[in-house]
Amino acid sequence: MNYMFSLNPNNGLMRLTVTSTSRPTEHRPGARPSAEAQAERQLPTEVRNFGVTVQKSLSAPLMLIALHSPRETHDATFLANYAYINIIDQLTRVRGIASVTVFGAGQYAMRCWVRPDVLAKLNITIPEVVDALRNRTP
């Protein structure tokens, strides 16, 4: 590792960037695992289950795409959410694209308020509520 820094936008996400000059790993049985695989294996299970992504990528952007609302009927948050829903998934499926970053406005979010007294009467625990939200079907 040569350098490390993190970005913590105010949207509940954290991005840790580690710069290194490691040589490519051979992909043969018994070969030493890549630095990314080694780093991911050392993370606690709770962290991995929460949604950590470890990936190798270059830091220079290949392409920038600007979304705008011609009649200004949609704000930056709407356009960012449009990109998250309709563009990012398709772009990351293209071979050779490691990541897609949306600059500017944040994502829409949802906050769930629970009443512990009502949950206790219904014999429902917070982990059960979290599991129900994670396993929801669209």
N, CA, C and O atoms as CSV, one atom per row, in Angstrom:
chain,resi,resn,atom,element,x,y,z
A,1,MET,N,N,0.841,-1.172,0.000
A,1,MET,CA,C,0.000,0.000,0.000
A,1,MET,C,C,0.886,1.235,0.000
A,1,MET,O,O,1.798,1.358,0.818
A,2,ASN,N,N,0.611,2.148,-0.925
A,2,ASN,CA,C,1.365,3.397,-0.989
A,2,ASN,C,C,0.618,4.551,-0.349
A,2,ASN,O,O,1.233,5.413,0.279
A,3,TYR,N,N,-0.696,4.580,-0.498
A,3,TYR,CA,C,-1.481,5.724,-0.056
A,3,TYR,C,C,-2.910,5.282,0.217
A,3,TYR,O,O,-3.418,4.369,-0.433
A,4,MET,N,N,-3.557,5.931,1.180
A,4,MET,CA,C,-4.936,5.588,1.515
A,4,MET,C,C,-5.680,6.860,1.889
A,4,MET,O,O,-5.147,7.701,2.614
A,5,PHE,N,N,-6.922,7.011,1.394
A,5,PHE,CA,C,-7.767,8.119,1.816
A,5,PHE,C,C,-9.226,7.679,1.740
A,5,PHE,O,O,-9.565,6.724,1.042
A,6,SER,N,N,-10.078,8.391,2.468
A,6,SER,CA,C,-11.491,8.034,2.457
A,6,SER,C,C,-12.336,9.262,2.188
A,6,SER,O,O,-11.969,10.385,2.536
A,7,LEU,N,N,-13.481,9.022,1.559
A,7,LEU,CA,C,-14.486,10.047,1.326
A,7,LEU,C,C,-15.738,9.612,2.065
A,7,LEU,O,O,-16.187,8.475,1.919
A,8,ASN,N,N,-16.296,10.503,2.849
A,8,ASN,CA,C,-17.483,10.179,3.628
A,8,ASN,C,C,-18.564,11.214,3.367
A,8,ASN,O,O,-18.767,12.116,4.180
A,9,PRO,N,N,-19.270,11.094,2.228
A,9,PRO,CA,C,-20.344,12.046,1.961
A,9,PRO,C,C,-21.453,11.882,2.987
A,9,PRO,O,O,-21.501,10.877,3.697
A,10,ASN,N,N,-22.313,12.828,3.067
A,10,ASN,CA,C,-23.355,12.837,4.091
A,10,ASN,C,C,-24.561,11.995,3.671
A,10,ASN,O,O,-25.702,12.404,3.884
A,11,ASN,N,N,-24.317,10.815,3.072
A,11,ASN,CA,C,-25.427,9.969,2.621
A,11,ASN,C,C,-25.344,8.552,3.178
A,11,ASN,O,O,-26.018,7.647,2.686
A,12,GLY,N,N,-24.514,8.359,4.210
A,12,GLY,CA,C,-24.422,7.047,4.835
A,12,GLY,C,C,-23.433,6.106,4.179
A,12,GLY,O,O,-23.299,4.959,4.606
A,13,LEU,N,N,-22.744,6.561,3.159
A,13,LEU,CA,C,-21.763,5.733,2.473
A,13,LEU,C,C,-20.361,6.180,2.842
A,13,LEU,O,O,-20.151,7.312,3.277
A,14,MET,N,N,-19.418,5.293,2.667
A,14,MET,CA,C,-18.018,5.627,2.875
A,14,MET,C,C,-17.222,4.947,1.790
A,14,MET,O,O,-17.433,3.769,1.501
A,15,ARG,N,N,-16.306,5.685,1.185
A,15,ARG,CA,C,-15.455,5.119,0.150
A,15,ARG,C,C,-14.015,5.242,0.610
A,15,ARG,O,O,-13.520,6.341,0.862
A,16,LEU,N,N,-13.352,4.108,0.718
A,16,LEU,CA,C,-11.950,4.062,1.095
A,16,LEU,C,C,-11.158,3.688,-0.148
A,16,LEU,O,O,-11.410,2.653,-0.764
A,17,THR,N,N,-10.211,4.525,-0.513
A,17,THR,CA,C,-9.389,4.266,-1.679
A,17,THR,C,C,-7.977,3.949,-1.216
A,17,THR,O,O,-7.361,4.731,-0.491
A,18,VAL,N,N,-7.473,2.813,-1.634
A,18,VAL,CA,C,-6.118,2.382,-1.298
A,18,VAL,C,C,-5.339,2.304,-2.604
A,18,VAL,O,O,-5.743,1.611,-3.538
A,19,THR,N,N,-4.238,3.009,-2.659
A,19,THR,CA,C,-3.396,3.019,-3.851
A,19,THR,C,C,-2.189,2.140,-3.594
A,19,THR,O,O,-1.517,2.262,-2.570
A,20,SER,N,N,-1.925,1.257,-4.537
A,20,SER,CA,C,-0.750,0.406,-4.418
A,20,SER,C,C,-0.159,0.172,-5.797
A,20,SER,O,O,-0.799,0.436,-6.815
A,21,THR,N,N,1.035,-0.313,-5.816
A,21,THR,CA,C,1.696,-0.616,-7.091
A,21,THR,C,C,2.039,-2.100,-7.134
A,21,THR,O,O,3.153,-2.487,-7.484
A,22,SER,N,N,1.060,-2.919,-6.770
A,22,SER,CA,C,1.303,-4.363,-6.765
A,22,SER,C,C,1.289,-4.903,-8.190
A,22,SER,O,O,0.638,-4.356,-9.080
A,23,ARG,N,N,2.019,-5.978,-8.374
A,23,ARG,CA,C,2.058,-6.635,-9.682
A,23,ARG,C,C,0.803,-7.466,-9.856
A,23,ARG,O,O,0.200,-7.892,-8.871
A,24,PRO,N,N,0.397,-7.707,-11.109
A,24,PRO,CA,C,-0.771,-8.560,-11.336
A,24,PRO,C,C,-0.553,-9.951,-10.747
A,24,PRO,O,O,0.557,-10.483,-10.771
A,25,THR,N,N,-1.620,-10.523,-10.224
A,25,THR,CA,C,-1.558,-11.852,-9.635
A,25,THR,C,C,-1.823,-12.900,-10.705
A,25,THR,O,O,-2.706,-12.729,-11.545
A,26,GLU,N,N,-1.062,-13.976,-10.672
A,26,GLU,CA,C,-1.303,-15.065,-11.608
A,26,GLU,C,C,-2.585,-15.786,-11.213
A,26,GLU,O,O,-2.870,-15.956,-10.027
A,27,HIS,N,N,-3.350,-16.205,-12.202
A,27,HIS,CA,C,-4.591,-16.934,-11.937
A,27,HIS,C,C,-4.381,-18.410,-12.241
A,27,HIS,O,O,-4.802,-18.917,-13.281
A,28,ARG,N,N,-3.730,-19.077,-11.322
A,28,ARG,CA,C,-3.506,-20.513,-11.468
A,28,ARG,C,C,-3.720,-21.150,-10.097
A,28,ARG,O,O,-3.597,-20.472,-9.077
A,29,PRO,N,N,-4.036,-22.437,-10.062
A,29,PRO,CA,C,-4.249,-23.097,-8.780
A,29,PRO,C,C,-3.022,-22.945,-7.879
A,29,PRO,O,O,-1.893,-23.173,-8.313
A,30,GLY,N,N,-3.249,-22.568,-6.654
A,30,GLY,CA,C,-2.170,-22.411,-5.700
A,30,GLY,C,C,-1.485,-21.061,-5.758
A,30,GLY,O,O,-0.581,-20.797,-4.966
A,31,ALA,N,N,-1.901,-20.187,-6.693
A,31,ALA,CA,C,-1.291,-18.865,-6.796
A,31,ALA,C,C,-1.711,-18.010,-5.605
A,31,ALA,O,O,-2.770,-18.219,-5.012
A,32,ARG,N,N,-0.870,-17.054,-5.272
A,32,ARG,CA,C,-1.153,-16.159,-4.155
A,32,ARG,C,C,-2.387,-15.308,-4.484
A,32,ARG,O,O,-2.473,-14.760,-5.582
A,33,PRO,N,N,-3.342,-15.188,-3.552
A,33,PRO,CA,C,-4.548,-14.396,-3.828
A,33,PRO,C,C,-4.204,-12.919,-4.028
A,33,PRO,O,O,-3.190,-12.430,-3.530
A,34,SER,N,N,-5.062,-12.226,-4.760
A,34,SER,CA,C,-4.841,-10.808,-5.025
A,34,SER,C,C,-4.961,-10.000,-3.743
A,34,SER,O,O,-5.520,-10.464,-2.749
A,35,ALA,N,N,-4.424,-8.780,-3.780
A,35,ALA,CA,C,-4.500,-7.891,-2.616
A,35,ALA,C,C,-5.957,-7.584,-2.270
A,35,ALA,O,O,-6.307,-7.458,-1.097
A,36,GLU,N,N,-6.811,-7.462,-3.305
A,36,GLU,CA,C,-8.225,-7.165,-3.064
A,36,GLU,C,C,-8.889,-8.319,-2.306
A,36,GLU,O,O,-9.634,-8.099,-1.351
A,37,ALA,N,N,-8.610,-9.546,-2.744
A,37,ALA,CA,C,-9.194,-10.716,-2.081
A,37,ALA,C,C,-8.682,-10.835,-0.651
A,37,ALA,O,O,-9.448,-11.160,0.257
A,38,GLN,N,N,-7.403,-10.577,-0.447
A,38,GLN,CA,C,-6.844,-10.636,0.904
A,38,GLN,C,C,-7.489,-9.594,1.808
A,38,GLN,O,O,-7.813,-9.886,2.959
A,39,ALA,N,N,-7.679,-8.379,1.296
A,39,ALA,CA,C,-8.280,-7.308,2.094
A,39,ALA,C,C,-9.721,-7.655,2.449
A,39,ALA,O,O,-10.144,-7.464,3.589
A,40,GLU,N,N,-10.467,-8.158,1.485
A,40,GLU,CA,C,-11.879,-8.473,1.742
A,40,GLU,C,C,-12.020,-9.600,2.765
A,40,GLU,O,O,-12.914,-9.554,3.610
A,41,ARG,N,N,-11.163,-10.597,2.701
A,41,ARG,CA,C,-11.236,-11.717,3.644
A,41,ARG,C,C,-10.979,-11.290,5.078
A,41,ARG,O,O,-11.461,-11.940,6.006
A,42,GLN,N,N,-10.237,-10.222,5.281
A,42,GLN,CA,C,-9.897,-9.783,6.628
A,42,GLN,C,C,-10.976,-8.906,7.259
A,42,GLN,O,O,-10.885,-8.574,8.441
A,43,LEU,N,N,-11.992,-8.528,6.489
A,43,LEU,CA,C,-13.071,-7.706,7.038
A,43,LEU,C,C,-13.994,-8.551,7.904
A,43,LEU,O,O,-14.184,-9.736,7.629
A,44,PRO,N,N,-14.574,-7.955,8.953
A,44,PRO,CA,C,-15.535,-8.698,9.774
A,44,PRO,C,C,-16.747,-9.135,8.940
A,44,PRO,O,O,-17.121,-8.463,7.979
A,45,THR,N,N,-17.343,-10.244,9.309
A,45,THR,CA,C,-18.500,-10.783,8.583
A,45,THR,C,C,-19.630,-9.764,8.499
A,45,THR,O,O,-20.273,-9.634,7.457
A,46,GLU,N,N,-19.878,-9.041,9.594
A,46,GLU,CA,C,-20.951,-8.041,9.600
A,46,GLU,C,C,-20.712,-6.977,8.543
A,46,GLU,O,O,-21.652,-6.519,7.893
A,47,VAL,N,N,-19.460,-6.584,8.369
A,47,VAL,CA,C,-19.130,-5.571,7.373
A,47,VAL,C,C,-19.359,-6.119,5.974
A,47,VAL,O,O,-19.953,-5.442,5.134
A,48,ARG,N,N,-18.893,-7.343,5.712
A,48,ARG,CA,C,-19.093,-7.949,4.391
A,48,ARG,C,C,-20.571,-8.151,4.101
A,48,ARG,O,O,-21.011,-7.949,2.969
A,49,ASN,N,N,-21.345,-8.547,5.105
A,49,ASN,CA,C,-22.775,-8.766,4.902
A,49,ASN,C,C,-23.523,-7.456,4.653
A,49,ASN,O,O,-24.574,-7.449,4.013
A,50,PHE,N,N,-22.979,-6.352,5.160
A,50,PHE,CA,C,-23.644,-5.059,5.004
A,50,PHE,C,C,-23.539,-4.536,3.577
A,50,PHE,O,O,-24.380,-3.751,3.139
A,51,GLY,N,N,-22.520,-4.961,2.858
A,51,GLY,CA,C,-22.429,-4.539,1.469
A,51,GLY,C,C,-21.131,-3.858,1.094
A,51,GLY,O,O,-21.145,-2.816,0.439
A,52,VAL,N,N,-20.027,-4.422,1.492
A,52,VAL,CA,C,-18.731,-3.874,1.119
A,52,VAL,C,C,-18.363,-4.382,-0.261
A,52,VAL,O,O,-18.569,-5.555,-0.574
A,53,THR,N,N,-17.820,-3.504,-1.084
A,53,THR,CA,C,-17.350,-3.890,-2.395
A,53,THR,C,C,-15.861,-3.593,-2.471
A,53,THR,O,O,-15.433,-2.459,-2.255
A,54,VAL,N,N,-15.088,-4.601,-2.773
A,54,VAL,CA,C,-13.645,-4.427,-2.963
A,54,VAL,C,C,-13.376,-4.692,-4.427
A,54,VAL,O,O,-13.676,-5.772,-4.935
A,55,GLN,N,N,-12.803,-3.698,-5.113
A,55,GLN,CA,C,-12.549,-3.881,-6.532
A,55,GLN,C,C,-11.300,-3.130,-6.955
A,55,GLN,O,O,-10.941,-2.096,-6.391
A,56,LYS,N,N,-10.663,-3.677,-7.952
A,56,LYS,CA,C,-9.472,-3.060,-8.510
A,56,LYS,C,C,-9.915,-2.134,-9.628
A,56,LYS,O,O,-10.724,-2.519,-10.472
A,57,SER,N,N,-9.391,-0.917,-9.641
A,57,SER,CA,C,-9.769,0.009,-10.703
A,57,SER,C,C,-8.727,1.098,-10.856
A,57,SER,O,O,-7.880,1.303,-9.987
A,58,LEU,N,N,-8.808,1.783,-11.969
A,58,LEU,CA,C,-7.965,2.947,-12.205
A,58,LEU,C,C,-8.686,4.171,-11.668
A,58,LEU,O,O,-9.915,4.189,-11.612
A,59,SER,N,N,-7.945,5.183,-11.277
A,59,SER,CA,C,-8.575,6.357,-10.691
A,59,SER,C,C,-8.944,7.420,-11.718
A,59,SER,O,O,-9.680,8.351,-11.391
A,60,ALA,N,N,-8.459,7.309,-12.936
A,60,ALA,CA,C,-8.764,8.306,-13.957
A,60,ALA,C,C,-10.074,7.966,-14.650
A,60,ALA,O,O,-10.248,6.838,-15.111
A,61,PRO,N,N,-11.000,8.919,-14.735
A,61,PRO,CA,C,-12.277,8.620,-15.401
A,61,PRO,C,C,-12.105,8.479,-16.906
A,61,PRO,O,O,-11.328,9.202,-17.529
A,62,LEU,N,N,-12.832,7.552,-17.466
A,62,LEU,CA,C,-12.797,7.335,-18.906
A,62,LEU,C,C,-13.807,8.230,-19.605
A,62,LEU,O,O,-13.558,8.738,-20.698
A,63,MET,N,N,-14.956,8.415,-18.954
A,63,MET,CA,C,-16.038,9.157,-19.589
A,63,MET,C,C,-16.847,9.897,-18.526
A,63,MET,O,O,-17.023,9.402,-17.413
A,64,LEU,N,N,-17.324,11.051,-18.869
A,64,LEU,CA,C,-18.242,11.793,-18.012
A,64,LEU,C,C,-19.532,12.001,-18.788
A,64,LEU,O,O,-19.510,12.360,-19.965
A,65,ILE,N,N,-20.654,11.772,-18.120
A,65,ILE,CA,C,-21.969,11.943,-18.749
A,65,ILE,C,C,-22.728,12.956,-17.921
A,65,ILE,O,O,-22.779,12.843,-16.697
A,66,ALA,N,N,-23.317,13.941,-18.569
A,66,ALA,CA,C,-24.094,14.961,-17.857
A,66,ALA,C,C,-25.573,14.755,-18.150
A,66,ALA,O,O,-25.977,14.650,-19.308
A,67,LEU,N,N,-26.363,14.699,-17.109
A,67,LEU,CA,C,-27.821,14.641,-17.258
A,67,LEU,C,C,-28.378,16.026,-16.936
A,67,LEU,O,O,-27.931,16.687,-15.999
A,68,HIS,N,N,-29.350,16.446,-17.722
A,68,HIS,CA,C,-29.985,17.736,-17.429
A,68,HIS,C,C,-31.453,17.664,-17.815
A,68,HIS,O,O,-31.867,16.814,-18.603
A,69,SER,N,N,-32.203,18.546,-17.261
A,69,SER,CA,C,-33.620,18.645,-17.550
A,69,SER,C,C,-33.814,19.855,-18.469
A,69,SER,O,O,-33.689,20.990,-18.009
A,70,PRO,N,N,-34.114,19.642,-19.750
A,70,PRO,CA,C,-34.152,20.761,-20.705
A,70,PRO,C,C,-35.069,21.913,-20.292
A,70,PRO,O,O,-34.730,23.077,-20.505
A,71,ARG,N,N,-36.198,21.609,-19.720
A,71,ARG,CA,C,-37.120,22.666,-19.288
A,71,ARG,C,C,-37.036,22.935,-17.794
A,71,ARG,O,O,-37.871,23.636,-17.222
A,72,GLU,N,N,-35.992,22.351,-17.164
A,72,GLU,CA,C,-35.760,22.502,-15.729
A,72,GLU,C,C,-36.960,22.042,-14.892
A,72,GLU,O,O,-37.288,22.635,-13.864
A,73,THR,N,N,-37.610,20.959,-15.369
A,73,THR,CA,C,-38.752,20.415,-14.631
A,73,THR,C,C,-38.315,19.418,-13.562
A,73,THR,O,O,-39.106,19.055,-12.692
A,74,HIS,N,N,-37.043,18.968,-13.624
A,74,HIS,CA,C,-36.519,18.021,-12.644
A,74,HIS,C,C,-35.264,18.589,-12.004
A,74,HIS,O,O,-34.422,19.179,-12.681
A,75,ASP,N,N,-35.145,18.405,-10.690
A,75,ASP,CA,C,-33.977,18.920,-9.973
A,75,ASP,C,C,-32.840,17.900,-9.990
A,75,ASP,O,O,-32.980,16.798,-10.522
A,76,ALA,N,N,-31.707,18.294,-9.394
A,76,ALA,CA,C,-30.515,17.453,-9.392
A,76,ALA,C,C,-30.746,16.134,-8.667
A,76,ALA,O,O,-30.218,15.106,-9.091
A,77,THR,N,N,-31.518,16.137,-7.588
A,77,THR,CA,C,-31.794,14.903,-6.851
A,77,THR,C,C,-32.575,13.926,-7.715
A,77,THR,O,O,-32.282,12.731,-7.715
A,78,PHE,N,N,-33.566,14.418,-8.451
A,78,PHE,CA,C,-34.344,13.560,-9.345
A,78,PHE,C,C,-33.441,12.944,-10.417
A,78,PHE,O,O,-33.519,11.746,-10.690
A,79,LEU,N,N,-32.580,13.777,-11.024
A,79,LEU,CA,C,-31.698,13.288,-12.086
A,79,LEU,C,C,-30.689,12.278,-11.550
A,79,LEU,O,O,-30.388,11.289,-12.218
A,80,ALA,N,N,-30.166,12.520,-10.350
A,80,ALA,CA,C,-29.235,11.559,-9.747
A,80,ALA,C,C,-29.948,10.237,-9.488
A,80,ALA,O,O,-29.399,9.171,-9.769
A,81,ASN,N,N,-31.160,10.297,-8.958
A,81,ASN,CA,C,-31.924,9.079,-8.701
A,81,ASN,C,C,-32.228,8.348,-10.009
A,81,ASN,O,O,-32.194,7.118,-10.053
A,82,TYR,N,N,-32.521,9.091,-11.065
A,82,TYR,CA,C,-32.745,8.493,-12.385
A,82,TYR,C,C,-31.499,7.718,-12.827
A,82,TYR,O,O,-31.600,6.604,-13.341
A,83,ALA,N,N,-30.330,8.321,-12.621
A,83,ALA,CA,C,-29.078,7.657,-12.987
A,83,ALA,C,C,-28.881,6.385,-12.164
A,83,ALA,O,O,-28.490,5.352,-12.709
A,84,TYR,N,N,-29.149,6.449,-10.854
A,84,TYR,CA,C,-28.997,5.264,-10.001
A,84,TYR,C,C,-29.921,4.140,-10.452
A,84,TYR,O,O,-29.524,2.975,-10.456
A,85,ILE,N,N,-31.134,4.475,-10.827
A,85,ILE,CA,C,-32.123,3.454,-11.182
A,85,ILE,C,C,-31.943,2.939,-12.609
A,85,ILE,O,O,-32.046,1.735,-12.843
A,86,ASN,N,N,-31.677,3.828,-13.562
A,86,ASN,CA,C,-31.736,3.459,-14.968
A,86,ASN,C,C,-30.408,3.365,-15.715
A,86,ASN,O,O,-30.365,2.788,-16.802
A,87,ILE,N,N,-29.339,3.906,-15.172
A,87,ILE,CA,C,-28.097,3.962,-15.937
A,87,ILE,C,C,-26.971,3.149,-15.315
A,87,ILE,O,O,-26.300,2.394,-16.018
A,88,ILE,N,N,-26.751,3.285,-14.015
A,88,ILE,CA,C,-25.578,2.683,-13.375
A,88,ILE,C,C,-25.523,1.174,-13.557
A,88,ILE,O,O,-24.471,0.644,-13.914
A,89,ASP,N,N,-26.606,0.477,-13.325
A,89,ASP,CA,C,-26.600,-0.982,-13.421
A,89,ASP,C,C,-26.206,-1.440,-14.823
A,89,ASP,O,O,-25.404,-2.362,-14.974
A,90,GLN,N,N,-26.764,-0.802,-15.840
A,90,GLN,CA,C,-26.453,-1.189,-17.208
A,90,GLN,C,C,-24.988,-0.893,-17.551
A,90,GLN,O,O,-24.339,-1.692,-18.225
A,91,LEU,N,N,-24.466,0.249,-17.092
A,91,LEU,CA,C,-23.066,0.582,-17.384
A,91,LEU,C,C,-22.101,-0.374,-16.693
A,91,LEU,O,O,-21.103,-0.778,-17.291
A,92,THR,N,N,-22.381,-0.742,-15.450
A,92,THR,CA,C,-21.456,-1.621,-14.736
A,92,THR,C,C,-21.475,-3.053,-15.286
A,92,THR,O,O,-20.587,-3.845,-14.969
A,93,ARG,N,N,-22.459,-3.384,-16.092
A,93,ARG,CA,C,-22.488,-4.704,-16.727
A,93,ARG,C,C,-21.614,-4.758,-17.979
A,93,ARG,O,O,-21.347,-5.836,-18.509
A,94,VAL,N,N,-21.176,-3.603,-18.443
A,94,VAL,CA,C,-20.317,-3.560,-19.619
A,94,VAL,C,C,-18.928,-4.038,-19.215
A,94,VAL,O,O,-18.357,-3.548,-18.241
A,95,ARG,N,N,-18.393,-4.984,-19.956
A,95,ARG,CA,C,-17.078,-5.542,-19.640
A,95,ARG,C,C,-16.029,-4.433,-19.654
A,95,ARG,O,O,-15.950,-3.644,-20.595
A,96,GLY,N,N,-15.236,-4.390,-18.604
A,96,GLY,CA,C,-14.167,-3.401,-18.514
A,96,GLY,C,C,-14.509,-2.195,-17.668
A,96,GLY,O,O,-13.616,-1.415,-17.336
A,97,ILE,N,N,-15.774,-2.011,-17.304
A,97,ILE,CA,C,-16.151,-0.880,-16.449
A,97,ILE,C,C,-16.141,-1.367,-15.009
A,97,ILE,O,O,-16.913,-2.249,-14.632
A,98,ALA,N,N,-15.257,-0.783,-14.209
A,98,ALA,CA,C,-15.115,-1.208,-12.815
A,98,ALA,C,C,-16.142,-0.534,-11.914
A,98,ALA,O,O,-16.701,-1.174,-11.023
A,99,SER,N,N,-16.392,0.739,-12.136
A,99,SER,CA,C,-17.339,1.438,-11.274
A,99,SER,C,C,-17.902,2.651,-11.988
A,99,SER,O,O,-17.317,3.164,-12.943
A,100,VAL,N,N,-19.041,3.095,-11.506
A,100,VAL,CA,C,-19.710,4.291,-12.005
A,100,VAL,C,C,-20.024,5.142,-10.784
A,100,VAL,O,O,-20.574,4.652,-9.798
A,101,THR,N,N,-19.674,6.412,-10.857
A,101,THR,CA,C,-19.906,7.320,-9.740
A,101,THR,C,C,-20.842,8.431,-10.180
A,101,THR,O,O,-20.662,9.016,-11.248
A,102,VAL,N,N,-21.836,8.721,-9.361
A,102,VAL,CA,C,-22.740,9.838,-9.627
A,102,VAL,C,C,-22.271,11.003,-8.775
A,102,VAL,O,O,-22.229,10.910,-7.548
A,103,PHE,N,N,-21.918,12.099,-9.429
A,103,PHE,CA,C,-21.485,13.298,-8.723
A,103,PHE,C,C,-22.679,14.216,-8.514
A,103,PHE,O,O,-23.645,14.181,-9.278
A,104,GLY,N,N,-22.606,15.021,-7.492
A,104,GLY,CA,C,-23.655,16.014,-7.267
A,104,GLY,C,C,-24.624,15.565,-6.207
A,104,GLY,O,O,-24.233,15.247,-5.084
A,105,ALA,N,N,-25.883,15.539,-6.562
A,105,ALA,CA,C,-26.956,15.250,-5.606
A,105,ALA,C,C,-26.884,13.811,-5.109
A,105,ALA,O,O,-26.388,12.928,-5.808
A,106,GLY,N,N,-27.374,13.587,-3.916
A,106,GLY,CA,C,-27.383,12.254,-3.324
A,106,GLY,C,C,-28.586,11.442,-3.741
A,106,GLY,O,O,-29.452,11.906,-4.482
A,107,GLN,N,N,-28.619,10.213,-3.245
A,107,GLN,CA,C,-29.735,9.315,-3.537
A,107,GLN,C,C,-30.917,9.628,-2.640
A,107,GLN,O,O,-30.774,10.224,-1.573
A,108,TYR,N,N,-32.091,9.210,-3.100
A,108,TYR,CA,C,-33.245,9.245,-2.221
A,108,TYR,C,C,-33.010,8.242,-1.104
A,108,TYR,O,O,-32.324,7.240,-1.302
A,109,ALA,N,N,-33.553,8.496,0.025
A,109,ALA,CA,C,-33.372,7.584,1.151
A,109,ALA,C,C,-34.691,7.416,1.883
A,109,ALA,O,O,-35.622,8.202,1.708
A,110,MET,N,N,-34.753,6.390,2.695
A,110,MET,CA,C,-35.946,6.129,3.480
A,110,MET,C,C,-35.525,5.881,4.924
A,110,MET,O,O,-34.597,5.117,5.188
A,111,ARG,N,N,-36.196,6.515,5.826
A,111,ARG,CA,C,-35.933,6.294,7.246
A,111,ARG,C,C,-37.173,5.623,7.838
A,111,ARG,O,O,-38.296,6.087,7.641
A,112,CYS,N,N,-36.959,4.548,8.551
A,112,CYS,CA,C,-38.063,3.819,9.172
A,112,CYS,C,C,-38.057,4.085,10.671
A,112,CYS,O,O,-37.070,3.814,11.355
A,113,TRP,N,N,-39.144,4.607,11.166
A,113,TRP,CA,C,-39.292,4.824,12.603
A,113,TRP,C,C,-40.128,3.686,13.156
A,113,TRP,O,O,-41.185,3.361,12.615
A,114,VAL,N,N,-39.658,3.091,14.220
A,114,VAL,CA,C,-40.416,2.007,14.844
A,114,VAL,C,C,-40.791,2.422,16.266
A,114,VAL,O,O,-40.105,3.220,16.904
A,115,ARG,N,N,-41.881,1.865,16.731
A,115,ARG,CA,C,-42.315,2.111,18.103
A,115,ARG,C,C,-42.003,0.860,18.908
A,115,ARG,O,O,-42.680,-0.157,18.758
A,116,PRO,N,N,-40.987,0.923,19.759
A,116,PRO,CA,C,-40.573,-0.267,20.510
A,116,PRO,C,C,-41.689,-0.882,21.344
A,116,PRO,O,O,-41.749,-2.102,21.494
A,117,ASP,N,N,-42.573,-0.051,21.889
A,117,ASP,CA,C,-43.662,-0.592,22.699
A,117,ASP,C,C,-44.618,-1.440,21.858
A,117,ASP,O,O,-45.094,-2.482,22.309
A,118,VAL,N,N,-44.893,-0.984,20.633
A,118,VAL,CA,C,-45.784,-1.738,19.749
A,118,VAL,C,C,-45.091,-3.021,19.279
A,118,VAL,O,O,-45.712,-4.082,19.220
A,119,LEU,N,N,-43.796,-2.916,18.944
A,119,LEU,CA,C,-43.058,-4.112,18.539
A,119,LEU,C,C,-43.043,-5.149,19.659
A,119,LEU,O,O,-43.185,-6.346,19.406
A,120,ALA,N,N,-42.871,-4.687,20.897
A,120,ALA,CA,C,-42.845,-5.610,22.034
A,120,ALA,C,C,-44.192,-6.311,22.197
A,120,ALA,O,O,-44.238,-7.510,22.474
A,121,LYS,N,N,-45.284,-5.572,22.027
A,121,LYS,CA,C,-46.620,-6.179,22.126
A,121,LYS,C,C,-46.848,-7.218,21.034
A,121,LYS,O,O,-47.531,-8.219,21.249
A,122,LEU,N,N,-46.268,-6.969,19.856
A,122,LEU,CA,C,-46.418,-7.895,18.736
A,122,LEU,C,C,-45.355,-8.989,18.734
A,122,LEU,O,O,-45.362,-9.867,17.871
A,123,ASN,N,N,-44.438,-8.932,19.708
A,123,ASN,CA,C,-43.357,-9.901,19.835
A,123,ASN,C,C,-42.467,-9.919,18.577
A,123,ASN,O,O,-42.097,-10.979,18.071
A,124,ILE,N,N,-42.136,-8.705,18.091
A,124,ILE,CA,C,-41.276,-8.541,16.924
A,124,ILE,C,C,-40.000,-7.843,17.382
A,124,ILE,O,O,-40.045,-6.880,18.148
A,125,THR,N,N,-38.872,-8.338,16.908
A,125,THR,CA,C,-37.591,-7.738,17.282
A,125,THR,C,C,-37.071,-6.845,16.152
A,125,THR,O,O,-37.510,-6.966,15.008
A,126,ILE,N,N,-36.140,-5.957,16.477
A,126,ILE,CA,C,-35.539,-5.083,15.469
A,126,ILE,C,C,-34.830,-5.900,14.382
A,126,ILE,O,O,-34.990,-5.585,13.203
A,127,PRO,N,N,-34.047,-6.943,14.730
A,127,PRO,CA,C,-33.443,-7.747,13.654
A,127,PRO,C,C,-34.476,-8.349,12.695
A,127,PRO,O,O,-34.192,-8.508,11.508
A,128,GLU,N,N,-35.658,-8.683,13.191
A,128,GLU,CA,C,-36.708,-9.200,12.307
A,128,GLU,C,C,-37.205,-8.114,11.358
A,128,GLU,O,O,-37.501,-8.395,10.197
A,129,VAL,N,N,-37.297,-6.883,11.841
A,129,VAL,CA,C,-37.702,-5.767,10.983
A,129,VAL,C,C,-36.640,-5.529,9.916
A,129,VAL,O,O,-36.968,-5.343,8.744
A,130,VAL,N,N,-35.368,-5.533,10.313
A,130,VAL,CA,C,-34.269,-5.338,9.363
A,130,VAL,C,C,-34.273,-6.447,8.313
A,130,VAL,O,O,-34.114,-6.168,7.125
A,131,ASP,N,N,-34.452,-7.698,8.732
A,131,ASP,CA,C,-34.512,-8.815,7.777
A,131,ASP,C,C,-35.676,-8.653,6.810
A,131,ASP,O,O,-35.534,-8.930,5.619
A,132,ALA,N,N,-36.825,-8.207,7.311
A,132,ALA,CA,C,-37.989,-8.014,6.443
A,132,ALA,C,C,-37.706,-6.941,5.398
A,132,ALA,O,O,-38.115,-7.079,4.245
A,133,LEU,N,N,-37.008,-5.868,5.793
A,133,LEU,CA,C,-36.683,-4.816,4.832
A,133,LEU,C,C,-35.662,-5.300,3.816
A,133,LEU,O,O,-35.769,-4.978,2.632
A,134,ARG,N,N,-34.687,-6.058,4.254
A,134,ARG,CA,C,-33.656,-6.585,3.335
A,134,ARG,C,C,-34.248,-7.573,2.346
A,134,ARG,O,O,-33.849,-7.599,1.181
A,135,ASN,N,N,-35.185,-8.378,2.790
A,135,ASN,CA,C,-35.733,-9.458,1.963
A,135,ASN,C,C,-37.003,-9.058,1.233
A,135,ASN,O,O,-37.708,-9.914,0.697
A,136,ARG,N,N,-37.296,-7.782,1.208
A,136,ARG,CA,C,-38.523,-7.350,0.529
A,136,ARG,C,C,-38.429,-7.612,-0.959
A,136,ARG,O,O,-37.333,-7.624,-1.519
A,137,THR,N,N,-39.544,-7.819,-1.596
A,137,THR,CA,C,-39.562,-8.002,-3.044
A,137,THR,C,C,-40.156,-6.753,-3.666
A,137,THR,O,O,-41.116,-6.192,-3.137
A,138,PRO,N,N,-39.595,-6.309,-4.791
A,138,PRO,CA,C,-40.095,-5.064,-5.410
A,138,PRO,C,C,-41.488,-5.217,-5.944
A,138,PRO,O,O,-42.048,-4.267,-6.492
